[in-house]
Amino acid sequence: MYVELKNRVVLVTGGASGLGWATAQAFSAAGARVAIADLSESAARSRAEELGAGNLGLVCDVSDEQAVDSLVHSVVETLGSVDVVVNSAGIPDTFLPTVDQEVAQFRKLVDVHLTGTYMVSRAAAKHMLRQRRGVVLNISSIAGVMGLTPRNAYSAAKAGISMLTRTMGCEWIAQGVRVNAVAPGYMMTPFLQQLIDDGKLDAKRIFRRTPAGRFGTAKNIADAMLFLASDSAEFITGVTLPVDGGYMAWGAASDACAVE
């Protein structure tokens, strides 16, 4: 569909699983060359092999500045450029009441989600600004807009990512680099399924609260990423696009959808 993405170099952090993997597959199917970065080197390499020749699997802890700089350098050295970055690396929250949350865990989650997004974007932008072309795509969340207790660290980090998206999107657009984000609602991923299995989320309550009456899929996020990376979105920057089945739009004091 987006022929301009063919042979573009796309770096996806957290690309070995979940939303990152779905996005990596979508860009590969569009003809892009994909570099998958993950905490697990073996998982990253295995996923890159699944995509086929010309793709790359690398290890990276996005909370480590030196590792991030080395990652982007390796992508540029091996694949020749970096045209699109998808910041999808993340870790789960604790789902504990505020007074029971450990400060170390709060800091770790913010370091991975927010600081990691900042450092990867910053490192990639140094190359994109020189070539006067590039797209940075971030993962925010409905939790970055709405108050979802008891998820302090996750919510704060995602809200910060949306603001980073605005500021960097405005800073770089005149030099050819756009920055946008998607804010997923409740998407059916292995992590979400585990939360349901553990009794931390009630699927039917979420369905009733969501106008679409169902969970989204990783493909829904990947499709939004492809659009935002394409030339069809060339005048869009600094935007956080909700992909949530209407979850954040609903405001009535009643169920959004009838669910048996």
TORKOL-4160 file (C-alpha; in steps of 0.2 Angstrom, whole numbers, padded with zeros to 4 digits, m for minus):
260
<pt num="1" X="0000" Y="0000" Z="0000"/>
<pt num="2" X="0014" Y="0012" Z="0005"/>
<pt num="3" X="0026" Y="0009" Z="m0009"/>
<pt num="4" X="0038" Y="0023" Z="m0003"/>
<pt num="5" X="0042" Y="0012" Z="0012"/>
<pt num="6" X="0051" Y="0000" Z="0001"/>
<pt num="7" X="0069" Y="m0002" Z="0006"/>
<pt num="8" X="0068" Y="0011" Z="0020"/>
<pt num="9" X="0077" Y="0006" Z="0036"/>
<pt num="10" X="0066" Y="0004" Z="0051"/>
<pt num="11" X="0073" Y="0001" Z="0069"/>
<pt num="12" X="0060" Y="m0007" Z="0081"/>
<pt num="13" X="0065" Y="m0007" Z="0099"/>
<pt num="14" X="0056" Y="m0021" Z="0109"/>
<pt num="15" X="0053" Y="m0029" Z="0092"/>
<pt num="16" X="0054" Y="m0047" Z="0096"/>
<pt num="17" X="0037" Y="m0048" Z="0104"/>
<pt num="18" X="0020" Y="m0040" Z="0106"/>
<pt num="19" X="0016" Y="m0024" Z="0097"/>
<pt num="20" X="0034" Y="m0022" Z="0092"/>
<pt num="21" X="0034" Y="m0038" Z="0083"/>
<pt num="22" X="0018" Y="m0035" Z="0074"/>
<pt num="23" X="0025" Y="m0018" Z="0068"/>
<pt num="24" X="0041" Y="m0026" Z="0062"/>
<pt num="25" X="0031" Y="m0038" Z="0052"/>
<pt num="26" X="0021" Y="m0025" Z="0044"/>
<pt num="27" X="0035" Y="m0014" Z="0039"/>
<pt num="28" X="0044" Y="m0029" Z="0032"/>
<pt num="29" X="0029" Y="m0034" Z="0022"/>
<pt num="30" X="0029" Y="m0016" Z="0015"/>
<pt num="31" X="0046" Y="m0019" Z="0008"/>
<pt num="32" X="0056" Y="m0011" Z="0022"/>
<pt num="33" X="0073" Y="m0017" Z="0029"/>
<pt num="34" X="0070" Y="m0020" Z="0048"/>
<pt num="35" X="0082" Y="m0019" Z="0063"/>
<pt num="36" X="0074" Y="m0028" Z="0078"/>
<pt num="37" X="0082" Y="m0023" Z="0095"/>
<pt num="38" X="0077" Y="m0032" Z="0110"/>
<pt num="39" X="0084" Y="m0036" Z="0128"/>
<pt num="40" X="0086" Y="m0054" Z="0122"/>
<pt num="41" X="0099" Y="m0055" Z="0108"/>
<pt num="42" X="0094" Y="m0073" Z="0103"/>
<pt num="43" X="0075" Y="m0067" Z="0101"/>
<pt num="44" X="0080" Y="m0052" Z="0091"/>
<pt num="45" X="0091" Y="m0063" Z="0079"/>
<pt num="46" X="0078" Y="m0076" Z="0078"/>
<pt num="47" X="0064" Y="m0064" Z="0073"/>
<pt num="48" X="0075" Y="m0055" Z="0060"/>
<pt num="49" X="0078" Y="m0072" Z="0052"/>
<pt num="50" X="0060" Y="m0075" Z="0052"/>
<pt num="51" X="0058" Y="m0059" Z="0042"/>
<pt num="52" X="0071" Y="m0065" Z="0029"/>
<pt num="53" X="0088" Y="m0059" Z="0022"/>
<pt num="54" X="0092" Y="m0041" Z="0024"/>
<pt num="55" X="0085" Y="m0039" Z="0041"/>
<pt num="56" X="0095" Y="m0037" Z="0057"/>
<pt num="57" X="0093" Y="m0043" Z="0075"/>
<pt num="58" X="0102" Y="m0034" Z="0089"/>
<pt num="59" X="0103" Y="m0033" Z="0108"/>
<pt num="60" X="0099" Y="m0017" Z="0117"/>
<pt num="61" X="0094" Y="m0011" Z="0134"/>
<pt num="62" X="0086" Y="0005" Z="0130"/>
<pt num="63" X="0089" Y="0012" Z="0147"/>
<pt num="64" X="0108" Y="0012" Z="0144"/>
<pt num="65" X="0114" Y="0027" Z="0135"/>
<pt num="66" X="0129" Y="0019" Z="0128"/>
<pt num="67" X="0120" Y="0004" Z="0122"/>
<pt num="68" X="0107" Y="0015" Z="0113"/>
<pt num="69" X="0121" Y="0025" Z="0104"/>
<pt num="70" X="0129" Y="0008" Z="0100"/>
<pt num="71" X="0113" Y="0001" Z="0093"/>
<pt num="72" X="0109" Y="0016" Z="0081"/>
<pt num="73" X="0127" Y="0016" Z="0076"/>
<pt num="74" X="0126" Y="m0003" Z="0071"/>
<pt num="75" X="0110" Y="0000" Z="0062"/>
<pt num="76" X="0117" Y="0014" Z="0051"/>
<pt num="77" X="0134" Y="0005" Z="0048"/>
<pt num="78" X="0126" Y="m0011" Z="0043"/>
<pt num="79" X="0110" Y="m0006" Z="0034"/>
<pt num="80" X="0116" Y="0011" Z="0028"/>
<pt num="81" X="0104" Y="0023" Z="0036"/>
<pt num="82" X="0090" Y="0024" Z="0049"/>
<pt num="83" X="0074" Y="0031" Z="0041"/>
<pt num="84" X="0060" Y="0026" Z="0054"/>
<pt num="85" X="0062" Y="0022" Z="0072"/>
<pt num="86" X="0048" Y="0013" Z="0082"/>
<pt num="87" X="0050" Y="0015" Z="0101"/>
<pt num="88" X="0041" Y="0000" Z="0107"/>
<pt num="89" X="0052" Y="m0007" Z="0121"/>
<pt num="90" X="0044" Y="m0008" Z="0138"/>
<pt num="91" X="0042" Y="m0017" Z="0154"/>
<pt num="92" X="0026" Y="m0021" Z="0164"/>
<pt num="93" X="0020" Y="m0011" Z="0179"/>
<pt num="94" X="0017" Y="m0018" Z="0196"/>
<pt num="95" X="m0002" Y="m0015" Z="0198"/>
<pt num="96" X="0002" Y="m0011" Z="0217"/>
<pt num="97" X="m0006" Y="0003" Z="0227"/>
<pt num="98" X="0005" Y="0018" Z="0228"/>
<pt num="99" X="0011" Y="0016" Z="0246"/>
<pt num="100" X="0016" Y="m0002" Z="0241"/>
<pt num="101" X="0026" Y="0003" Z="0225"/>
<pt num="102" X="0045" Y="0002" Z="0226"/>
<pt num="103" X="0054" Y="0018" Z="0221"/>
<pt num="104" X="0067" Y="0008" Z="0212"/>
<pt num="105" X="0053" Y="m0001" Z="0201"/>
<pt num="106" X="0045" Y="0016" Z="0198"/>
<pt num="107" X="0062" Y="0023" Z="0192"/>
<pt num="108" X="0066" Y="0007" Z="0181"/>
<pt num="109" X="0049" Y="0008" Z="0172"/>
<pt num="110" X="0051" Y="0027" Z="0169"/>
<pt num="111" X="0069" Y="0024" Z="0163"/>
<pt num="112" X="0064" Y="0010" Z="0151"/>
<pt num="113" X="0048" Y="0018" Z="0144"/>
<pt num="114" X="0051" Y="0037" Z="0144"/>
<pt num="115" X="0070" Y="0039" Z="0145"/>
<pt num="116" X="0073" Y="0025" Z="0133"/>
<pt num="117" X="0061" Y="0033" Z="0121"/>
<pt num="118" X="0070" Y="0050" Z="0123"/>
<pt num="119" X="0088" Y="0042" Z="0121"/>
<pt num="120" X="0083" Y="0031" Z="0106"/>
<pt num="121" X="0075" Y="0046" Z="0097"/>
<pt num="122" X="0089" Y="0057" Z="0101"/>
<pt num="123" X="0102" Y="0045" Z="0094"/>
<pt num="124" X="0092" Y="0042" Z="0078"/>
<pt num="125" X="0088" Y="0060" Z="0075"/>
<pt num="126" X="0107" Y="0064" Z="0074"/>
<pt num="127" X="0107" Y="0053" Z="0058"/>
<pt num="128" X="0090" Y="0058" Z="0052"/>
<pt num="129" X="0093" Y="0077" Z="0053"/>
<pt num="130" X="0109" Y="0075" Z="0043"/>
<pt num="131" X="0099" Y="0066" Z="0029"/>
<pt num="132" X="0084" Y="0078" Z="0031"/>
<pt num="133" X="0072" Y="0064" Z="0032"/>
<pt num="134" X="0065" Y="0053" Z="0045"/>
<pt num="135" X="0051" Y="0047" Z="0056"/>
<pt num="136" X="0050" Y="0043" Z="0074"/>
<pt num="137" X="0035" Y="0033" Z="0081"/>
<pt num="138" X="0032" Y="0031" Z="0099"/>
<pt num="139" X="0020" Y="0021" Z="0109"/>
<pt num="140" X="0010" Y="0031" Z="0122"/>
<pt num="141" X="m0006" Y="0023" Z="0130"/>
<pt num="142" X="m0023" Y="0027" Z="0136"/>
<pt num="143" X="m0015" Y="0027" Z="0153"/>
<pt num="144" X="m0005" Y="0042" Z="0148"/>
<pt num="145" X="m0021" Y="0052" Z="0146"/>
<pt num="146" X="m0034" Y="0044" Z="0158"/>
<pt num="147" X="m0031" Y="0040" Z="0177"/>
<pt num="148" X="m0029" Y="0022" Z="0178"/>
<pt num="149" X="m0025" Y="0017" Z="0196"/>
<pt num="150" X="m0014" Y="0010" Z="0203"/>
<pt num="151" X="m0002" Y="0012" Z="0188"/>
<pt num="152" X="0008" Y="0027" Z="0193"/>
<pt num="153" X="0024" Y="0024" Z="0184"/>
<pt num="154" X="0017" Y="0017" Z="0168"/>
<pt num="155" X="0004" Y="0031" Z="0167"/>
<pt num="156" X="0017" Y="0045" Z="0171"/>
<pt num="157" X="0029" Y="0037" Z="0158"/>
<pt num="158" X="0016" Y="0036" Z="0144"/>
<pt num="159" X="0010" Y="0054" Z="0148"/>
<pt num="160" X="0028" Y="0060" Z="0146"/>
<pt num="161" X="0030" Y="0050" Z="0130"/>
<pt num="162" X="0015" Y="0060" Z="0122"/>
<pt num="163" X="0023" Y="0076" Z="0128"/>
<pt num="164" X="0040" Y="0071" Z="0121"/>
<pt num="165" X="0031" Y="0067" Z="0104"/>
<pt num="166" X="0024" Y="0085" Z="0104"/>
<pt num="167" X="0040" Y="0094" Z="0108"/>
<pt num="168" X="0052" Y="0084" Z="0097"/>
<pt num="169" X="0039" Y="0084" Z="0083"/>
<pt num="170" X="0039" Y="0103" Z="0083"/>
<pt num="171" X="0057" Y="0104" Z="0085"/>
<pt num="172" X="0062" Y="0094" Z="0070"/>
<pt num="173" X="0048" Y="0095" Z="0057"/>
<pt num="174" X="0056" Y="0110" Z="0047"/>
<pt num="175" X="0072" Y="0099" Z="0045"/>
<pt num="176" X="0062" Y="0084" Z="0038"/>
<pt num="177" X="0060" Y="0073" Z="0053"/>
<pt num="178" X="0042" Y="0070" Z="0060"/>
<pt num="179" X="0038" Y="0063" Z="0077"/>
<pt num="180" X="0021" Y="0055" Z="0081"/>
<pt num="181" X="0014" Y="0042" Z="0093"/>
<pt num="182" X="0000" Y="0030" Z="0095"/>
<pt num="183" X="m0010" Y="0028" Z="0111"/>
<pt num="184" X="m0016" Y="0010" Z="0111"/>
<pt num="185" X="m0031" Y="0005" Z="0121"/>
<pt num="186" X="m0034" Y="m0013" Z="0127"/>
<pt num="187" X="m0025" Y="m0023" Z="0114"/>
<pt num="188" X="m0025" Y="m0042" Z="0114"/>
<pt num="189" X="m0007" Y="m0047" Z="0117"/>
<pt num="190" X="0001" Y="m0061" Z="0127"/>
<pt num="191" X="0004" Y="m0048" Z="0141"/>
<pt num="192" X="m0015" Y="m0043" Z="0142"/>
<pt num="193" X="m0020" Y="m0061" Z="0142"/>
<pt num="194" X="m0009" Y="m0064" Z="0157"/>
<pt num="195" X="m0017" Y="m0050" Z="0166"/>
<pt num="196" X="m0034" Y="m0057" Z="0163"/>
<pt num="197" X="m0028" Y="m0074" Z="0168"/>
<pt num="198" X="m0021" Y="m0067" Z="0184"/>
<pt num="199" X="m0037" Y="m0058" Z="0188"/>
<pt num="200" X="m0030" Y="m0041" Z="0187"/>
<pt num="201" X="m0041" Y="m0036" Z="0172"/>
<pt num="202" X="m0060" Y="m0040" Z="0169"/>
<pt num="203" X="m0062" Y="m0043" Z="0150"/>
<pt num="204" X="m0081" Y="m0040" Z="0150"/>
<pt num="205" X="m0080" Y="m0024" Z="0160"/>
<pt num="206" X="m0067" Y="m0018" Z="0147"/>
<pt num="207" X="m0079" Y="m0023" Z="0133"/>
<pt num="208" X="m0093" Y="m0014" Z="0141"/>
<pt num="209" X="m0083" Y="0002" Z="0143"/>
<pt num="210" X="m0076" Y="0001" Z="0125"/>
<pt num="211" X="m0088" Y="0008" Z="0111"/>
<pt num="212" X="m0081" Y="m0005" Z="0099"/>
<pt num="213" X="m0086" Y="m0019" Z="0112"/>
<pt num="214" X="m0070" Y="m0029" Z="0110"/>
<pt num="215" X="m0051" Y="m0029" Z="0112"/>
<pt num="216" X="m0040" Y="m0022" Z="0098"/>
<pt num="217" X="m0026" Y="m0032" Z="0090"/>
<pt num="218" X="m0008" Y="m0029" Z="0087"/>
<pt num="219" X="m0011" Y="m0027" Z="0069"/>
<pt num="220" X="m0022" Y="m0012" Z="0072"/>
<pt num="221" X="m0007" Y="m0003" Z="0080"/>
<pt num="222" X="0005" Y="m0009" Z="0066"/>
<pt num="223" X="m0007" Y="m0002" Z="0053"/>
<pt num="224" X="m0007" Y="0015" Z="0062"/>
<pt num="225" X="0012" Y="0015" Z="0062"/>
<pt num="226" X="0013" Y="0011" Z="0044"/>
<pt num="227" X="0001" Y="0026" Z="0040"/>
<pt num="228" X="0011" Y="0038" Z="0051"/>
<pt num="229" X="0027" Y="0033" Z="0043"/>
<pt num="230" X="0021" Y="0035" Z="0026"/>
<pt num="231" X="0021" Y="0050" Z="0014"/>
<pt num="232" X="0002" Y="0051" Z="0017"/>
<pt num="233" X="0006" Y="0058" Z="0034"/>
<pt num="234" X="0019" Y="0070" Z="0028"/>
<pt num="235" X="0011" Y="0085" Z="0036"/>
<pt num="236" X="0007" Y="0077" Z="0053"/>
<pt num="237" X="0019" Y="0079" Z="0067"/>
<pt num="238" X="0018" Y="0080" Z="0086"/>
<pt num="239" X="0002" Y="0070" Z="0087"/>
<pt num="240" X="m0003" Y="0056" Z="0098"/>
<pt num="241" X="m0016" Y="0045" Z="0089"/>
<pt num="242" X="m0028" Y="0035" Z="0099"/>
<pt num="243" X="m0030" Y="0017" Z="0093"/>
<pt num="244" X="m0043" Y="0012" Z="0106"/>
<pt num="245" X="m0060" Y="0007" Z="0099"/>
<pt num="246" X="m0067" Y="0024" Z="0105"/>
<pt num="247" X="m0062" Y="0021" Z="0124"/>
<pt num="248" X="m0055" Y="0038" Z="0127"/>
<pt num="249" X="m0069" Y="0047" Z="0117"/>
<pt num="250" X="m0083" Y="0039" Z="0128"/>
<pt num="251" X="m0089" Y="0050" Z="0142"/>
<pt num="252" X="m0107" Y="0045" Z="0146"/>
<pt num="253" X="m0111" Y="0038" Z="0164"/>
<pt num="254" X="m0117" Y="0022" Z="0156"/>
<pt num="255" X="m0110" Y="0007" Z="0147"/>
<pt num="256" X="m0103" Y="0011" Z="0130"/>
<pt num="257" X="m0107" Y="m0006" Z="0123"/>
<pt num="258" X="m0120" Y="m0020" Z="0128"/>
<pt num="259" X="m0110" Y="m0036" Z="0132"/>
<pt num="260" X="m0118" Y="m0052" Z="0138"/>
